[in-house]
Amino acid sequence: MQSLTNRADKMAQIYQKNENIAGVLLAGSVSRGWDDSHSDIELHILWKKPPRDRDRLQPIEKVNGEIIDFHPYEE
């Protein structure tokens, strides 16, 4: 099974293909190396301009990820 750190890196690479991405930050337990079997991947995506929901959801779908919660975009 692929580690959460490797999965997060793969996700960041997918997001960064979008020209409207200014940066991707890894947060939470995975960023600190404290992840365990109950951990999730927490990415903070910095956008150059407001994204469409599709821009936000497509990378998750590409890696067969599971969306636990989906909040509206916040400027």
PDB file of N, CA, C and O in Angstrom:
ATOM      1  N   MET A   1       0.845  -1.185   0.000  1.00  0.00           N
ATOM      2  CA  MET A   1       0.000   0.000   0.000  1.00  0.00           C
ATOM      3  C   MET A   1       0.889   1.247   0.000  1.00  0.00           C
ATOM      4  O   MET A   1       1.901   1.305   0.698  1.00  0.00           O
ATOM      5  N   GLN A   2       0.498   2.219  -0.778  1.00  0.00           N
ATOM      6  CA  GLN A   2       1.260   3.459  -0.909  1.00  0.00           C
ATOM      7  C   GLN A   2       1.084   4.318   0.351  1.00  0.00           C
ATOM      8  O   GLN A   2      -0.026   4.437   0.871  1.00  0.00           O
ATOM      9  N   SER A   3       2.169   4.910   0.836  1.00  0.00           N
ATOM     10  CA  SER A   3       2.088   5.740   2.039  1.00  0.00           C
ATOM     11  C   SER A   3       1.272   7.003   1.764  1.00  0.00           C
ATOM     12  O   SER A   3       1.140   7.434   0.619  1.00  0.00           O
ATOM     13  N   LEU A   4       0.734   7.580   2.822  1.00  0.00           N
ATOM     14  CA  LEU A   4      -0.032   8.817   2.667  1.00  0.00           C
ATOM     15  C   LEU A   4       0.850   9.953   2.165  1.00  0.00           C
ATOM     16  O   LEU A   4       0.376  10.819   1.429  1.00  0.00           O
ATOM     17  N   THR A   5       2.120   9.967   2.549  1.00  0.00           N
ATOM     18  CA  THR A   5       3.039  10.999   2.060  1.00  0.00           C
ATOM     19  C   THR A   5       3.208  10.885   0.548  1.00  0.00           C
ATOM     20  O   THR A   5       3.197  11.896  -0.154  1.00  0.00           O
ATOM     21  N   ASN A   6       3.364   9.667   0.046  1.00  0.00           N
ATOM     22  CA  ASN A   6       3.487   9.460  -1.400  1.00  0.00           C
ATOM     23  C   ASN A   6       2.198   9.824  -2.124  1.00  0.00           C
ATOM     24  O   ASN A   6       2.233  10.405  -3.208  1.00  0.00           O
ATOM     25  N   ARG A   7       1.079   9.488  -1.535  1.00  0.00           N
ATOM     26  CA  ARG A   7      -0.211   9.848  -2.141  1.00  0.00           C
ATOM     27  C   ARG A   7      -0.381  11.364  -2.173  1.00  0.00           C
ATOM     28  O   ARG A   7      -0.861  11.916  -3.164  1.00  0.00           O
ATOM     29  N   ALA A   8       0.008  12.034  -1.100  1.00  0.00           N
ATOM     30  CA  ALA A   8      -0.089  13.492  -1.041  1.00  0.00           C
ATOM     31  C   ALA A   8       0.799  14.126  -2.114  1.00  0.00           C
ATOM     32  O   ALA A   8       0.404  15.102  -2.751  1.00  0.00           O
ATOM     33  N   ASP A   9       1.987  13.576  -2.311  1.00  0.00           N
ATOM     34  CA  ASP A   9       2.897  14.083  -3.336  1.00  0.00           C
ATOM     35  C   ASP A   9       2.271  13.909  -4.720  1.00  0.00           C
ATOM     36  O   ASP A   9       2.337  14.815  -5.551  1.00  0.00           O
ATOM     37  N   LYS A  10       1.670  12.758  -4.964  1.00  0.00           N
ATOM     38  CA  LYS A  10       1.005  12.506  -6.247  1.00  0.00           C
ATOM     39  C   LYS A  10      -0.135  13.501  -6.460  1.00  0.00           C
ATOM     40  O   LYS A  10      -0.302  14.041  -7.553  1.00  0.00           O
ATOM     41  N   MET A  11      -0.910  13.736  -5.415  1.00  0.00           N
ATOM     42  CA  MET A  11      -2.015  14.698  -5.501  1.00  0.00           C
ATOM     43  C   MET A  11      -1.494  16.097  -5.816  1.00  0.00           C
ATOM     44  O   MET A  11      -2.055  16.792  -6.663  1.00  0.00           O
ATOM     45  N   ALA A  12      -0.429  16.510  -5.143  1.00  0.00           N
ATOM     46  CA  ALA A  12       0.150  17.838  -5.374  1.00  0.00           C
ATOM     47  C   ALA A  12       0.595  17.980  -6.825  1.00  0.00           C
ATOM     48  O   ALA A  12       0.384  19.024  -7.442  1.00  0.00           O
ATOM     49  N   GLN A  13       1.208  16.933  -7.372  1.00  0.00           N
ATOM     50  CA  GLN A  13       1.649  16.967  -8.765  1.00  0.00           C
ATOM     51  C   GLN A  13       0.475  17.124  -9.720  1.00  0.00           C
ATOM     52  O   GLN A  13       0.568  17.843 -10.715  1.00  0.00           O
ATOM     53  N   ILE A  14      -0.626  16.454  -9.418  1.00  0.00           N
ATOM     54  CA  ILE A  14      -1.823  16.570 -10.260  1.00  0.00           C
ATOM     55  C   ILE A  14      -2.393  17.980 -10.172  1.00  0.00           C
ATOM     56  O   ILE A  14      -2.705  18.583 -11.199  1.00  0.00           O
ATOM     57  N   TYR A  15      -2.533  18.514  -8.961  1.00  0.00           N
ATOM     58  CA  TYR A  15      -3.048  19.877  -8.801  1.00  0.00           C
ATOM     59  C   TYR A  15      -2.168  20.890  -9.520  1.00  0.00           C
ATOM     60  O   TYR A  15      -2.681  21.816 -10.148  1.00  0.00           O
ATOM     61  N   GLN A  16      -0.856  20.729  -9.438  1.00  0.00           N
ATOM     62  CA  GLN A  16       0.063  21.708 -10.010  1.00  0.00           C
ATOM     63  C   GLN A  16       0.014  21.761 -11.532  1.00  0.00           C
ATOM     64  O   GLN A  16       0.560  22.692 -12.124  1.00  0.00           O
ATOM     65  N   LYS A  17      -0.615  20.802 -12.174  1.00  0.00           N
ATOM     66  CA  LYS A  17      -0.800  20.851 -13.627  1.00  0.00           C
ATOM     67  C   LYS A  17      -1.813  21.914 -14.020  1.00  0.00           C
ATOM     68  O   LYS A  17      -1.862  22.333 -15.177  1.00  0.00           O
ATOM     69  N   ASN A  18      -2.619  22.349 -13.065  1.00  0.00           N
ATOM     70  CA  ASN A  18      -3.610  23.396 -13.317  1.00  0.00           C
ATOM     71  C   ASN A  18      -2.904  24.748 -13.262  1.00  0.00           C
ATOM     72  O   ASN A  18      -2.289  25.087 -12.251  1.00  0.00           O
ATOM     73  N   GLU A  19      -2.991  25.517 -14.340  1.00  0.00           N
ATOM     74  CA  GLU A  19      -2.292  26.807 -14.421  1.00  0.00           C
ATOM     75  C   GLU A  19      -2.796  27.840 -13.413  1.00  0.00           C
ATOM     76  O   GLU A  19      -2.146  28.865 -13.209  1.00  0.00           O
ATOM     77  N   ASN A  20      -3.936  27.589 -12.787  1.00  0.00           N
ATOM     78  CA  ASN A  20      -4.477  28.526 -11.806  1.00  0.00           C
ATOM     79  C   ASN A  20      -4.043  28.237 -10.379  1.00  0.00           C
ATOM     80  O   ASN A  20      -4.514  28.881  -9.441  1.00  0.00           O
ATOM     81  N   ILE A  21      -3.146  27.271 -10.210  1.00  0.00           N
ATOM     82  CA  ILE A  21      -2.633  26.921  -8.880  1.00  0.00           C
ATOM     83  C   ILE A  21      -1.388  27.749  -8.576  1.00  0.00           C
ATOM     84  O   ILE A  21      -0.434  27.760  -9.353  1.00  0.00           O
ATOM     85  N   ALA A  22      -1.407  28.435  -7.451  1.00  0.00           N
ATOM     86  CA  ALA A  22      -0.237  29.204  -7.009  1.00  0.00           C
ATOM     87  C   ALA A  22       0.658  28.349  -6.113  1.00  0.00           C
ATOM     88  O   ALA A  22       1.872  28.548  -6.081  1.00  0.00           O
ATOM     89  N   GLY A  23       0.068  27.402  -5.388  1.00  0.00           N
ATOM     90  CA  GLY A  23       0.850  26.545  -4.510  1.00  0.00           C
ATOM     91  C   GLY A  23       0.000  25.485  -3.857  1.00  0.00           C
ATOM     92  O   GLY A  23      -1.224  25.604  -3.787  1.00  0.00           O
ATOM     93  N   VAL A  24       0.665  24.432  -3.372  1.00  0.00           N
ATOM     94  CA  VAL A  24       0.009  23.336  -2.672  1.00  0.00           C
ATOM     95  C   VAL A  24       0.785  23.083  -1.385  1.00  0.00           C
ATOM     96  O   VAL A  24       1.997  22.867  -1.416  1.00  0.00           O
ATOM     97  N   LEU A  25       0.081  23.113  -0.253  1.00  0.00           N
ATOM     98  CA  LEU A  25       0.709  22.891   1.046  1.00  0.00           C
ATOM     99  C   LEU A  25       0.133  21.637   1.694  1.00  0.00           C
ATOM    100  O   LEU A  25      -1.082  21.441   1.714  1.00  0.00           O
ATOM    101  N   LEU A  26       1.005  20.798   2.220  1.00  0.00           N
ATOM    102  CA  LEU A  26       0.587  19.615   2.962  1.00  0.00           C
ATOM    103  C   LEU A  26       0.477  20.004   4.433  1.00  0.00           C
ATOM    104  O   LEU A  26       1.389  20.622   4.981  1.00  0.00           O
ATOM    105  N   ALA A  27      -0.626  19.647   5.068  1.00  0.00           N
ATOM    106  CA  ALA A  27      -0.859  20.009   6.469  1.00  0.00           C
ATOM    107  C   ALA A  27      -1.248  18.764   7.264  1.00  0.00           C
ATOM    108  O   ALA A  27      -1.308  17.662   6.718  1.00  0.00           O
ATOM    109  N   GLY A  28      -1.507  18.948   8.535  1.00  0.00           N
ATOM    110  CA  GLY A  28      -1.987  17.865   9.381  1.00  0.00           C
ATOM    111  C   GLY A  28      -0.917  16.857   9.757  1.00  0.00           C
ATOM    112  O   GLY A  28       0.281  17.114   9.636  1.00  0.00           O
ATOM    113  N   SER A  29      -1.377  15.708  10.214  1.00  0.00           N
ATOM    114  CA  SER A  29      -0.472  14.683  10.739  1.00  0.00           C
ATOM    115  C   SER A  29       0.502  14.151   9.690  1.00  0.00           C
ATOM    116  O   SER A  29       1.640  13.813  10.018  1.00  0.00           O
ATOM    117  N   VAL A  30       0.071  14.076   8.442  1.00  0.00           N
ATOM    118  CA  VAL A  30       0.954  13.567   7.389  1.00  0.00           C
ATOM    119  C   VAL A  30       2.151  14.502   7.199  1.00  0.00           C
ATOM    120  O   VAL A  30       3.272  14.043   6.983  1.00  0.00           O
ATOM    121  N   SER A  31       1.911  15.809   7.279  1.00  0.00           N
ATOM    122  CA  SER A  31       3.002  16.775   7.090  1.00  0.00           C
ATOM    123  C   SER A  31       4.045  16.686   8.207  1.00  0.00           C
ATOM    124  O   SER A  31       5.207  17.041   8.009  1.00  0.00           O
ATOM    125  N   ARG A  32       3.625  16.214   9.373  1.00  0.00           N
ATOM    126  CA  ARG A  32       4.529  16.114  10.524  1.00  0.00           C
ATOM    127  C   ARG A  32       5.141  14.727  10.679  1.00  0.00           C
ATOM    128  O   ARG A  32       5.997  14.509  11.536  1.00  0.00           O
ATOM    129  N   GLY A  33       4.691  13.782   9.834  1.00  0.00           N
ATOM    130  CA  GLY A  33       5.168  12.409   9.960  1.00  0.00           C
ATOM    131  C   GLY A  33       4.518  11.671  11.116  1.00  0.00           C
ATOM    132  O   GLY A  33       5.057  10.679  11.605  1.00  0.00           O
ATOM    133  N   TRP A  34       3.354  12.152  11.557  1.00  0.00           N
ATOM    134  CA  TRP A  34       2.649  11.553  12.693  1.00  0.00           C
ATOM    135  C   TRP A  34       1.450  10.721  12.240  1.00  0.00           C
ATOM    136  O   TRP A  34       0.651  10.291  13.072  1.00  0.00           O
ATOM    137  N   ASP A  35       1.314  10.490  10.944  1.00  0.00           N
ATOM    138  CA  ASP A  35       0.128   9.803  10.430  1.00  0.00           C
ATOM    139  C   ASP A  35       0.086   8.349  10.878  1.00  0.00           C
ATOM    140  O   ASP A  35       1.110   7.706  11.106  1.00  0.00           O
ATOM    141  N   ASP A  36      -1.140   7.866  10.991  1.00  0.00           N
ATOM    142  CA  ASP A  36      -1.372   6.471  11.346  1.00  0.00           C
ATOM    143  C   ASP A  36      -2.538   5.947  10.517  1.00  0.00           C
ATOM    144  O   ASP A  36      -2.945   6.595   9.553  1.00  0.00           O
ATOM    145  N   SER A  37      -3.070   4.814  10.864  1.00  0.00           N
ATOM    146  CA  SER A  37      -4.137   4.192  10.071  1.00  0.00           C
ATOM    147  C   SER A  37      -5.442   4.987  10.077  1.00  0.00           C
ATOM    148  O   SER A  37      -6.344   4.689   9.295  1.00  0.00           O
ATOM    149  N   HIS A  38      -5.556   5.985  10.940  1.00  0.00           N
ATOM    150  CA  HIS A  38      -6.767   6.811  11.014  1.00  0.00           C
ATOM    151  C   HIS A  38      -6.579   8.173  10.352  1.00  0.00           C
ATOM    152  O   HIS A  38      -7.498   8.993  10.358  1.00  0.00           O
ATOM    153  N   SER A  39      -5.420   8.419   9.790  1.00  0.00           N
ATOM    154  CA  SER A  39      -5.097   9.724   9.209  1.00  0.00           C
ATOM    155  C   SER A  39      -5.685   9.891   7.815  1.00  0.00           C
ATOM    156  O   SER A  39      -5.998   8.921   7.125  1.00  0.00           O
ATOM    157  N   ASP A  40      -5.824  11.162   7.426  1.00  0.00           N
ATOM    158  CA  ASP A  40      -6.236  11.512   6.076  1.00  0.00           C
ATOM    159  C   ASP A  40      -5.207  12.487   5.507  1.00  0.00           C
ATOM    160  O   ASP A  40      -4.301  12.924   6.217  1.00  0.00           O
ATOM    161  N   ILE A  41      -5.345  12.822   4.239  1.00  0.00           N
ATOM    162  CA  ILE A  41      -4.447  13.772   3.595  1.00  0.00           C
ATOM    163  C   ILE A  41      -5.127  15.137   3.606  1.00  0.00           C
ATOM    164  O   ILE A  41      -6.248  15.290   3.122  1.00  0.00           O
ATOM    165  N   GLU A  42      -4.444  16.106   4.155  1.00  0.00           N
ATOM    166  CA  GLU A  42      -4.973  17.470   4.225  1.00  0.00           C
ATOM    167  C   GLU A  42      -4.086  18.373   3.369  1.00  0.00           C
ATOM    168  O   GLU A  42      -2.959  18.695   3.745  1.00  0.00           O
ATOM    169  N   LEU A  43      -4.615  18.776   2.211  1.00  0.00           N
ATOM    170  CA  LEU A  43      -3.898  19.678   1.320  1.00  0.00           C
ATOM    171  C   LEU A  43      -4.562  21.041   1.313  1.00  0.00           C
ATOM    172  O   LEU A  43      -5.788  21.145   1.257  1.00  0.00           O
ATOM    173  N   HIS A  44      -3.757  22.077   1.369  1.00  0.00           N
ATOM    174  CA  HIS A  44      -4.242  23.448   1.229  1.00  0.00           C
ATOM    175  C   HIS A  44      -3.821  23.909  -0.162  1.00  0.00           C
ATOM    176  O   HIS A  44      -2.632  23.965  -0.476  1.00  0.00           O
ATOM    177  N   ILE A  45      -4.801  24.235  -0.982  1.00  0.00           N
ATOM    178  CA  ILE A  45      -4.543  24.628  -2.359  1.00  0.00           C
ATOM    179  C   ILE A  45      -4.688  26.143  -2.458  1.00  0.00           C
ATOM    180  O   ILE A  45      -5.722  26.702  -2.092  1.00  0.00           O
ATOM    181  N   LEU A  46      -3.643  26.800  -2.956  1.00  0.00           N
ATOM    182  CA  LEU A  46      -3.655  28.254  -3.124  1.00  0.00           C
ATOM    183  C   LEU A  46      -3.899  28.554  -4.604  1.00  0.00           C
ATOM    184  O   LEU A  46      -3.130  28.149  -5.476  1.00  0.00           O
ATOM    185  N   TRP A  47      -4.988  29.272  -4.858  1.00  0.00           N
ATOM    186  CA  TRP A  47      -5.430  29.528  -6.231  1.00  0.00           C
ATOM    187  C   TRP A  47      -5.101  30.951  -6.655  1.00  0.00           C
ATOM    188  O   TRP A  47      -5.165  31.876  -5.845  1.00  0.00           O
ATOM    189  N   LYS A  48      -4.750  31.124  -7.919  1.00  0.00           N
ATOM    190  CA  LYS A  48      -4.504  32.448  -8.493  1.00  0.00           C
ATOM    191  C   LYS A  48      -5.818  33.173  -8.766  1.00  0.00           C
ATOM    192  O   LYS A  48      -5.891  34.399  -8.690  1.00  0.00           O
ATOM    193  N   LYS A  49      -6.850  32.400  -9.084  1.00  0.00           N
ATOM    194  CA  LYS A  49      -8.194  32.936  -9.277  1.00  0.00           C
ATOM    195  C   LYS A  49      -9.180  31.877  -8.806  1.00  0.00           C
ATOM    196  O   LYS A  49      -8.827  30.699  -8.748  1.00  0.00           O
ATOM    197  N   PRO A  50     -10.401  32.262  -8.468  1.00  0.00           N
ATOM    198  CA  PRO A  50     -11.364  31.286  -7.926  1.00  0.00           C
ATOM    199  C   PRO A  50     -11.538  30.079  -8.844  1.00  0.00           C
ATOM    200  O   PRO A  50     -11.760  30.230 -10.045  1.00  0.00           O
ATOM    201  N   PRO A  51     -11.435  28.879  -8.266  1.00  0.00           N
ATOM    202  CA  PRO A  51     -11.578  27.654  -9.058  1.00  0.00           C
ATOM    203  C   PRO A  51     -13.032  27.247  -9.231  1.00  0.00           C
ATOM    204  O   PRO A  51     -13.910  27.658  -8.472  1.00  0.00           O
ATOM    205  N   ARG A  52     -13.257  26.442 -10.235  1.00  0.00           N
ATOM    206  CA  ARG A  52     -14.561  25.787 -10.381  1.00  0.00           C
ATOM    207  C   ARG A  52     -14.537  24.550  -9.488  1.00  0.00           C
ATOM    208  O   ARG A  52     -13.460  24.047  -9.166  1.00  0.00           O
ATOM    209  N   ASP A  53     -15.685  24.061  -9.091  1.00  0.00           N
ATOM    210  CA  ASP A  53     -15.734  22.824  -8.307  1.00  0.00           C
ATOM    211  C   ASP A  53     -15.023  21.694  -9.046  1.00  0.00           C
ATOM    212  O   ASP A  53     -14.368  20.861  -8.420  1.00  0.00           O
ATOM    213  N   ARG A  54     -15.146  21.660 -10.360  1.00  0.00           N
ATOM    214  CA  ARG A  54     -14.500  20.625 -11.170  1.00  0.00           C
ATOM    215  C   ARG A  54     -12.978  20.659 -10.986  1.00  0.00           C
ATOM    216  O   ARG A  54     -12.336  19.614 -10.886  1.00  0.00           O
ATOM    217  N   ASP A  55     -12.408  21.874 -10.944  1.00  0.00           N
ATOM    218  CA  ASP A  55     -10.961  22.022 -10.728  1.00  0.00           C
ATOM    219  C   ASP A  55     -10.549  21.434  -9.387  1.00  0.00           C
ATOM    220  O   ASP A  55      -9.454  20.888  -9.250  1.00  0.00           O
ATOM    221  N   ARG A  56     -11.413  21.544  -8.420  1.00  0.00           N
ATOM    222  CA  ARG A  56     -11.114  21.076  -7.068  1.00  0.00           C
ATOM    223  C   ARG A  56     -11.320  19.567  -6.925  1.00  0.00           C
ATOM    224  O   ARG A  56     -10.592  18.912  -6.179  1.00  0.00           O
ATOM    225  N   LEU A  57     -12.299  19.016  -7.630  1.00  0.00           N
ATOM    226  CA  LEU A  57     -12.657  17.608  -7.464  1.00  0.00           C
ATOM    227  C   LEU A  57     -11.891  16.655  -8.384  1.00  0.00           C
ATOM    228  O   LEU A  57     -11.635  15.510  -8.010  1.00  0.00           O
ATOM    229  N   GLN A  58     -11.527  17.111  -9.565  1.00  0.00           N
ATOM    230  CA  GLN A  58     -10.915  16.230 -10.553  1.00  0.00           C
ATOM    231  C   GLN A  58      -9.643  15.534 -10.062  1.00  0.00           C
ATOM    232  O   GLN A  58      -9.500  14.333 -10.294  1.00  0.00           O
ATOM    233  N   PRO A  59      -8.712  16.228  -9.394  1.00  0.00           N
ATOM    234  CA  PRO A  59      -7.515  15.519  -8.919  1.00  0.00           C
ATOM    235  C   PRO A  59      -7.829  14.395  -7.929  1.00  0.00           C
ATOM    236  O   PRO A  59      -7.150  13.369  -7.917  1.00  0.00           O
ATOM    237  N   ILE A  60      -8.848  14.588  -7.107  1.00  0.00           N
ATOM    238  CA  ILE A  60      -9.237  13.558  -6.143  1.00  0.00           C
ATOM    239  C   ILE A  60      -9.780  12.341  -6.878  1.00  0.00           C
ATOM    240  O   ILE A  60      -9.468  11.202  -6.532  1.00  0.00           O
ATOM    241  N   GLU A  61     -10.589  12.595  -7.889  1.00  0.00           N
ATOM    242  CA  GLU A  61     -11.147  11.503  -8.684  1.00  0.00           C
ATOM    243  C   GLU A  61     -10.058  10.750  -9.440  1.00  0.00           C
ATOM    244  O   GLU A  61     -10.149   9.532  -9.595  1.00  0.00           O
ATOM    245  N   LYS A  62      -9.022  11.457  -9.917  1.00  0.00           N
ATOM    246  CA  LYS A  62      -7.948  10.826 -10.684  1.00  0.00           C
ATOM    247  C   LYS A  62      -7.178   9.788  -9.881  1.00  0.00           C
ATOM    248  O   LYS A  62      -6.623   8.850 -10.454  1.00  0.00           O
ATOM    249  N   VAL A  63      -7.140   9.944  -8.572  1.00  0.00           N
ATOM    250  CA  VAL A  63      -6.418   8.971  -7.735  1.00  0.00           C
ATOM    251  C   VAL A  63      -7.384   8.072  -6.961  1.00  0.00           C
ATOM    252  O   VAL A  63      -6.988   7.399  -6.010  1.00  0.00           O
ATOM    253  N   ASN A  64      -8.656   8.065  -7.377  1.00  0.00           N
ATOM    254  CA  ASN A  64      -9.688   7.260  -6.724  1.00  0.00           C
ATOM    255  C   ASN A  64      -9.782   7.580  -5.242  1.00  0.00           C
ATOM    256  O   ASN A  64      -9.974   6.693  -4.409  1.00  0.00           O
ATOM    257  N   GLY A  65      -9.643   8.874  -4.924  1.00  0.00           N
ATOM    258  CA  GLY A  65      -9.738   9.313  -3.535  1.00  0.00           C
ATOM    259  C   GLY A  65     -11.171   9.372  -3.051  1.00  0.00           C
ATOM    260  O   GLY A  65     -12.115   9.335  -3.840  1.00  0.00           O
ATOM    261  N   GLU A  66     -11.313   9.463  -1.766  1.00  0.00           N
ATOM    262  CA  GLU A  66     -12.636   9.555  -1.135  1.00  0.00           C
ATOM    263  C   GLU A  66     -12.773  10.945  -0.524  1.00  0.00           C
ATOM    264  O   GLU A  66     -11.912  11.388   0.237  1.00  0.00           O
ATOM    265  N   ILE A  67     -13.855  11.621  -0.864  1.00  0.00           N
ATOM    266  CA  ILE A  67     -14.105  12.950  -0.311  1.00  0.00           C
ATOM    267  C   ILE A  67     -14.908  12.778   0.971  1.00  0.00           C
ATOM    268  O   ILE A  67     -16.034  12.282   0.951  1.00  0.00           O
ATOM    269  N   ILE A  68     -14.318  13.191   2.076  1.00  0.00           N
ATOM    270  CA  ILE A  68     -14.978  13.088   3.372  1.00  0.00           C
ATOM    271  C   ILE A  68     -15.901  14.285   3.577  1.00  0.00           C
ATOM    272  O   ILE A  68     -17.015  14.147   4.082  1.00  0.00           O
ATOM    273  N   ASP A  69     -15.423  15.451   3.179  1.00  0.00           N
ATOM    274  CA  ASP A  69     -16.201  16.680   3.334  1.00  0.00           C
ATOM    275  C   ASP A  69     -15.769  17.636   2.234  1.00  0.00           C
ATOM    276  O   ASP A  69     -14.585  17.697   1.903  1.00  0.00           O
ATOM    277  N   PHE A  70     -16.701  18.378   1.666  1.00  0.00           N
ATOM    278  CA  PHE A  70     -16.383  19.296   0.579  1.00  0.00           C
ATOM    279  C   PHE A  70     -17.007  20.647   0.906  1.00  0.00           C
ATOM    280  O   PHE A  70     -18.228  20.802   0.886  1.00  0.00           O
ATOM    281  N   HIS A  71     -16.164  21.608   1.202  1.00  0.00           N
ATOM    282  CA  HIS A  71     -16.633  22.946   1.564  1.00  0.00           C
ATOM    283  C   HIS A  71     -16.601  23.863   0.361  1.00  0.00           C
ATOM    284  O   HIS A  71     -15.786  23.663  -0.540  1.00  0.00           O
ATOM    285  N   PRO A  72     -17.465  24.866   0.321  1.00  0.00           N
ATOM    286  CA  PRO A  72     -17.422  25.836  -0.770  1.00  0.00           C
ATOM    287  C   PRO A  72     -16.070  26.542  -0.782  1.00  0.00           C
ATOM    288  O   PRO A  72     -15.409  26.665   0.249  1.00  0.00           O
ATOM    289  N   TYR A  73     -15.674  27.004  -1.964  1.00  0.00           N
ATOM    290  CA  TYR A  73     -14.417  27.739  -2.085  1.00  0.00           C
ATOM    291  C   TYR A  73     -14.503  29.034  -1.261  1.00  0.00           C
ATOM    292  O   TYR A  73     -15.520  29.728  -1.281  1.00  0.00           O
ATOM    293  N   GLU A  74     -13.436  29.339  -0.551  1.00  0.00           N
ATOM    294  CA  GLU A  74     -13.355  30.562   0.255  1.00  0.00           C
ATOM    295  C   GLU A  74     -12.250  31.443  -0.290  1.00  0.00           C
ATOM    296  O   GLU A  74     -11.107  31.004  -0.420  1.00  0.00           O
ATOM    297  N   GLU A  75     -12.585  32.687  -0.609  1.00  0.00           N
ATOM    298  CA  GLU A  75     -11.554  33.618  -1.092  1.00  0.00           C
ATOM    299  C   GLU A  75     -10.693  34.090   0.033  1.00  0.00           C
ATOM    300  O   GLU A  75      -9.772  34.879  -0.183  1.00  0.00           O
TER     301      GLU A  75
END
